[in-house]
Amino acid sequence: AQSVTQLDSHVSVSEGTPVLLRCNYSSSYSPSLFWYVQHPNKGLQLLLKYTSAATLVKGINGFEAEFKKSETSFHLTKPSAHMSDAAEYFCVVSDLRGTYKYIFGTGTRLKVLA
Amino acid sequence: NAGVTQTPKFRVLKTGQSMTLLCAQDMNHEYMYWYRQDPGMGLRLIHYSVGEGTTAKGEVPDGYNVSRLKKQNFLLGLESAAPSQTSVYFCASSYTSGNTNEQFFGPGTRLTVL
């Protein structure tokens, strides 16, 4: 069985400071892992994905995430927050078999303070 | 190339009314999915399809039906709407390969049931 836990429902950072959004997963098989961003009243946009090629994954808008198998984590980071980063972020796990279904975390709402 | 489109964008129903949400994709994807998004709960899978003419239940299928008569379309039906079905509905489609299964999302349909 697969599951994903986003450890913080809300995170607040000041503009220009680092961002860390935490995600832990559970999977019986080698997973695919994703981070999506959702701005208010918008759809979901893919930030980055891990597909076993490299453990450090770089995404759009300066975000990156590191896959740590020993810690079953896939935390999202950004060196310097921008006001436009304020949004909700979802961590997703999916297996590479069968139905390829996504399991979503409950989301982390990022607030960026001026 | 429109990607994934959803019709309608907004809808208000009265309890007991029926409606159909249409999802269309032009990427020739085999897999299609319907999700609902509720505050604090991430996205939950309602139904999905792994190919034309096939459908299967997801995590929260009760009160919904689906059909996939054409590869590019995936319809979600509510036969007798209830206030608990007030939500934002997202459709997605995906391709699969050996090491990735990225889903592409539509813009969403905001449904209110009074």
Interface residues (C-beta under 8 A of the other chain):
Chain A: S9 S32 F34 Y36 K42 G43 L44 L46 K49 T51 S52 A53 F90 S94 L96 T99 Y100 K101 Y102 F104 G105 T106 G107
Chain B: Y31 Y33 Y35 G40 M41 G42 L43 R44 L45 Y48 V50 A56 G58 F90 A92 S94 T96 G98 N99 T100 N101 E102 Q103 F105 G106 P107 G108
